[in-house]
Amino acid sequence: MAEAVAADLPAATIEALFAPGRDLADVKLSVDHLVDDSLNTEAGIAMIDRMTAEVRAILPEKASGAERLATLRRYLYKAEDWNGGLAFSYDQADPLGTNPVNRKLSRYLETRRGNCITMPMLMLFIGKRLGLNMTLAQAPLHLFIKYTDDDGKTWNLEATSGGGFTRDIWYRQKLPMSDEAVANGVYLRSLSHDEAVAVIGSTLVEHALETGNYENAIAISNVLLKHYPNFAYLLAKTGSAYGGLLHRELAGKYTRMEDIPADLKAQADEWYRLNGEAFAKAEALGWRPDDGQIQ
């Protein structure tokens, strides 16, 4: 695997993800390519377009939104001839996409076993191509879909459970979150296009943290946060990146504060300030370190 993001990514590369009108599927596949440059973005788009055509081929004539949604659910989650008897399903071995390999859309398309990152994204990418009014939304460590029907009513769709309807209270019970976070729109809110791009792009920050490239994690976060300033999860990840710099440059190297070179101490003081500032911003929005974890 080619670890392209282990090297520094220019800010312009990240900013390009936010080009007006850019297809979210292209954004996701491009982000995956930045993590692994052996992945073929064009092939991924072609597969999504082919799947969309297959759904259209089985739609009733002049299908309503409800009929298009029902057909999409059937196409993805019911084992029939078009999917070779192998429907897309939830990967119980890695439901959160903790393994970086499983965060890639190509992995989900190949194995048909997905998680709370890849499953809602694929459903959204095809659904939007079918003309369905869909956006991404967040719960703690989880993505789902907000769908607005032909009558203007908005519903939650849970892609990890057959694309079925869910209520906000279900997410609050399964994935605990503070009232403050909900009131501030950290969770359970339809994301704008740019906010969805920032959420998709946060994979790059996670990967940079995993490879120990804290400077790159911060640089990428700074671009993403310009477009989604209240992205609490990413603010916390940014704080973690500053903490990583402090640990890398100071831990085990100096026994006394006075031994730290003056220039490094000044830099460390700034990292410490920015670490606290990032976490304070996230917590002011209602984010908590144990979000999504049932005590």
N, C-alpha and C positions, 0 to 999 in steps of 0.2 A: 504494500500500500504506500502511496506517495503522501507524505504528511506536508502538504503545501502550506498549511496555516502555521506550522512550527516556525517558519520564517515570518518576518514582519510583513503585514499586509498594508499597503498604502491606504490612507483614509479615502482616497478617491475610489478605490475598489469597493469599499463598504458603502460609500455614498451612492455609488451607481445602483445599488440594490433598490434605492428609493426613487428611481427614475419614474416620472409620472406615467400611470397606466400600466406599469410593468406587471405582467401576469404573476400571481403568487406561486403558481407551480414552477415557473421559471426561476423565481427567487429561491425557492426551496432547493431545486436541483442545482442551482448555481452555488448556493452555500455548501451543499454536500460536495460539490466539485472542488471547492476551496479547501475542504478538509481532506479529500482524496481525489487527486487530479487524474486518476485512472477512470473516474466515472464520466459517462457520456451524457451531457445535459440534453442534447438534441434527441438522443434515443429515448430518454425518459419522457420528454414532452410528446414524442411520437406515440409512446405506449399509452399515455393518458388520453391523447386524442383518439387513439384506436378504441380504448375502453368506452369513451364517451359515445363514439359511433355505434358501438355494440348495444349500449343502453338505448340510444335513439331508435335502433332497429326493432326493438321489442316494445316501444311505447305505443299506447293506443293513439289513434288519429286525433289531432287537436287536444293532446293530453293537457289536463290541468296541472297546476303546481303539485297538488296532492298526488296525482297519478305519476308525475315524474319522480317525486320523492319516493313513492312506494316501489316504483320500478328500479330506482337506484339502489334502494335497500335490498331488494330481491337479487339484483345483479351482484352486489358485493358479498352478501351474507348468507345466501341460500345456495347450497351445492346443486348445480344443474349442469346441463350440457356445455353451456358457454364457458364455464370455468373448469371444465374437466372433472366435475364432481368434487372440486377442492375450493371451498369458499374462503374468504378472508376471515381471520379469527384473531382473537386476543391472545397474545403470547403471555401466558401465566408465569413463565419462567423469568420474564423481564418486563413486567407491566408498565414500568415508568420509563423504559428506554435508558436504563442506567448504563448498559453496555453501549459505548459510542457507536459501534457497528450497527446496532439496532435503531439508531436515530436516523439512519439514511433511508430515504424513500425507496431507493433501489432495492434495499434489503427486504422491505415489506413487499414490494412487487414481486420479488423473486421467491420468497418463502411463504407469502400470504399469511404470515404471523406478525402482528403488529402490536403497537403500544399506544399510550395516550398522547404521543406526539405524531406518529405517522398515520394512525388510523383516521383521526378527524381531518388531517390535511388532505389525504387522498379523497375522502368523501366530499370535502369542500371543493377541491380542484375539479372533480367531475361534475359536482352539483352546479357550480357556477357556469360551467360550459353548457349545462342543460338549461340555463336561464333561471335557476333557483336563486332566491335572495338569501345568501348565506354569508356569515362572517365568523371569524374565530372568536372565542372567548376563553378566559382563563379561570381556573380554580387553582388552589395550591398544588403545584407540581403536576398540573393536568391541563389539557386543552379539550375544549368541546366546541360545538357549533351552535350559533344562534341562527335560527331559520325564521324568516318572515313569510307567512303564507299569502295566498291570493287576497285574503280579506284584511291583510295588514296586521294580523296578530303574530307576535313573535314567540317562538317555542325554543326550548333547549333540545338538541339532539345529541345523544351519547353514542359516539361511533364505536366505542369498545363494547357496546351492548346492542349490536344489531342496528345501530342508528336510531334507537327508540327515543320517544319523548321522555324527558326528565324535568323535574321541578327544581328551582333554586334550593329549596329546603333539602332535597336529596343530596346535593353537593355539600351543603353546610353540615349535614349529618355525617357523610362519608369522609369529608376532607375539611376538618375544622378550620375556621378562619374567624377573625375578629369582626364585630359589627362595624368597627371603624374602617377596616379594609374594604368591606362591601360598600359602605357609604361613600368612600373616596374613589370607588371605581377600580380598585386594585383587582377585584375578582367579580365574576358573574356579569360582566358588561360586554356588549358587542365592541370589538376592537375596530378602529378605523383601519384603512389600508396601510398607512405608514406604521401604525402600532403593530399590525400583524406582521409586517416586514421586520420590524425590530425584534419581535418574538421569534420569528424564524431565524433571524441573524444571530440570536443569542447563543445558538449552537457553536458559533465561532469563538465566543468568549469562553464557553465551557471547555472547548477543545484546547484553547490556549492555556487555560488554567491547568488542565490535565497534563500538558506537556511542559509546564513550568515556565512558560513565556508570559510572565506577569505584565511586562511592559506592553506586549501586544494585546493582552486581554483588556488592559486599561484603555489603550488607543481605540480598539474596536468599540468598547462600551461607550466611550465619549461620543462617537459618531451616532450610535444607536440611540443614546439618551437624548440627543438633540431632537430626534423625531418622536421620542416617547419618554418625556422627562419623568413621568410618574410610574415607570416600569420598576416596581419595588423589588422584584426578584433580581433584576439586573443591577440595581443599586447595591444590593447585598453582595452580589458576585464581584462588583467593583471594589467594595470594601475588602472582600477576601483577597483580591489581587494585591491591594496595598499591603495587607497583612502578610502575603506571600513574599513580597519584596523585603519587608522588615525581617522576616525569618531567614530568608536566603542570605541577606547581607550581614546580619548581626548574630544570629544564633550560633553559639559555640565558638565564636571568633574572638570575643572580648570578655574578660573577666571583670573589668571595671569600666564605668562610664567614661572616665578620663582617658582611657586607652583608645577610645574611638576617635579617629581623625576628625578634625573640625568640619571639613566639608561633608564627610559622610554623616556626621551627627546632624548637621543642618538638613541634609536630605532625608534622613530618617525621621526627624521631627516633622517634616512636611508630609511624609508618607503616613505617619501616625495621625496627623491632623485629618488628612484626606480619608483614611480608613474610618475614623470616627464619624466624619461628616457623611460619608456614604451610608453607613448603617443608621445614623440618626435620621436621614431623609427617608429611608425605607420604613423605619419604625414610626415616623410621624404620619406616614400614610396608612398605618395599621398593620404592616407586615410584622410577623413574629418568626423567630427561628424555627419554631415547632409547627408552623402552618402545615396543615394537611396530615398531621400525625395525631392519631387518637391516643389519648393518654390512658 
